[in-house]
Amino acid sequence: MGGLYMLDYGAGNVRSLWNAVRKLGYEIQTVKEPADILKAEKLIFPGVGAFGHAMLALESEGYTEPLKQYIASGKPYFGICVGMQTLFEGSDETPDVKGLGIIPGRVRKFDAQTKAVPHMGWNSAAIRKDYRGQDLSEAEATCGISDENRYYFVHSYAVPYEENLEDWVFTTTKYGDEVFVSSVRRGNMFCTQFHPEKSGYSGLRLLKSFLESEKIISEDNVRISTVAHPSVGGFTKRIIACLDVRANDAGDLVVTKGDQYDVREKSTANGDVRNLGKPVDLARRYFEEGADEITFLNITSFRNCPMTDLPMLEVLRRASQDIFVPLTIGGGIRDITDPDGTFHSALHVANEYFRSGADKVSIGSDAVYAAEKYIANGNTSSGTTAIETIAKAYGAQAVVISVDPKRVYVQSPSDTHHHVIKTPYIGPNGEQYCWYQCTVKGGREARDLDVRQLVVACEAMGAGEILLNCMDKDGTNSGYDLELIQDVKDAVSIPVVASSGAGSEQHFIDVFAKTNVEAALAAGIFHRQEVPIANVKKVLKQSGVPCRPMEIPL
């Protein structure tokens, strides 16, 4: 279809939207200059990152006035996430930067006192509008949104629902005790706070509806229905599949065990690198099996390649062609100097991963070093760390901190200056207390830093999520370290992903029932299909744990 354009102002993962449109059989062009906006017959603006960064980029590229003219022309416009937020008057994220002012109202930050912020994960969208002469089921069909589906949200700021917005609001969503605008629809405009390109088949169906419609339903036919705010939020717990990726001796990328293990087979004469599958093929399988997110961890054997030759860039490009849930990449997100002396900042490295299909980057050892400097400097940030520079450009939701702690047992809390907990796992000399020591280099080197110090410092510097491993539990299949998980949850207000130790469906039930963690991750048991993802979702549902339902493919 000619005339379909995407407004890309140069930030974040827009490849996934491009791939989603191509998957649906349509061609899409990228706006390269302001005049292209007015050429478009349909325009999609997939805003990714911070509000102020987006608005300043629009201004500097000369896109602001043509964008306003396009929307006023009556031609179809689809704004996604920040692409919706920029239509409002402003945002508390950057109070001194004005929005486009097309929709009344202001973008506000969620209350982090009552829930984890960012709002990160799958939630429902309750329809508030129907159309004259149609019932709600018909109205749903006109836009592809269904009350039964879940859509992927990742944001710290949203527009609170207010009655003066009724002429604009199409759906609302409840997160904790707050109800916010999750989509708007009026005249030629349809916008979502959630990411349809990351919302699985439900999101693809929504995009398909926009692409196939000749025009958006006239506002003359729109009226407000009597649908109430959702009394119970549809926010679900996430199940994440993790793939440790490295090159084998033949140079092929394979999924193997983690960085801290001997990854070579004992059963083969030459000790080949253990191969649990090809990363893109496995990731595609997990998407089809219902994984809510997929994480790739880059193992050390190819982290020192020149920037342009990093194999994980191609893994992300290929994976994002057919996988429409969030992708995280970890390992090597730091300042890099190529063998020829070319320097690449951590922000530039992250940008390359985002442009290749990643939605989040995970920082490990460098987060520990940054936290140590933060604490040594009197809990003051420098503004130059990878955490801070990436979060400033792309938002806190784009930065994950991967934590690798291990237990250090003590007889009494007075035996250490670190934060301790009383643990049911008794130490080798009968100790009932332990502190969790942070490690770097895949767990091979311990630091004089406890897990609470690390996560508190990283949240203060701008991180948006904690991927919480446990060296003592990893590979044991004995269940998650519940004491560690709850201790970290008590220390921060950002989402936490439980990792290390899962060996059965019951372990997933336990971690969600006994802690208030937002997500649980596993690797080997999924690779070997000892515990299929579909089984995990089934038992969670039976146990009353909210999770995203399995979807019917297109």
Buried (B, 14 or more C-beta within 10 A) or exposed (E): EEEBBBBBBBBBBBBBBBBBBEBBEBEBEEBEEBEBBBBBEBBBBBBBBBBBBBBBBBBEBEBBEBBBEBBEEEBBBBBBBBBBBBBBBBBEBBEEBBBBEBBEBBBBBBEBEEBBBBBBBBBBBBBBBBBEEBEBEEBBEBBBBBBEBBBBBBBBBBBBBEEEBEBBBBBBBBBBEBBBBBBBBBBBBBBBBBBBBBBBBBBBBBBBBBBEBEEBBEBEEBEEEEBEEBEEBBBBBBBBBBBBBBBBEEEEBBBBBBBBBEBBBEEEEEEBBBBBBBBBEBBBBBBBBBBBBBBBBBBEBBBEBEBEEBBBBBBBBBBBBEBBBBBBBBBBBBEBEBEEEEEBBBBEBBBBBBBBBBBBBBBBBBBBBBBBBBBEEEEEBEEEBBBBBBBBBBBBBBBBBBBBBBBBBBEEBEBBEBBBBEBEEEBEEEBBBBBBBBBBBBBEEBBEBBBBBBBBBBBBBBBBBBBBBBBBBBBEBBBBBBBBBBBBBEBBBBBBBBBBBBBBBBBBBBBBBEBEBBBBBBBBBBBEEBBBBEBBBBBBBEBEBBBBBBBEEE
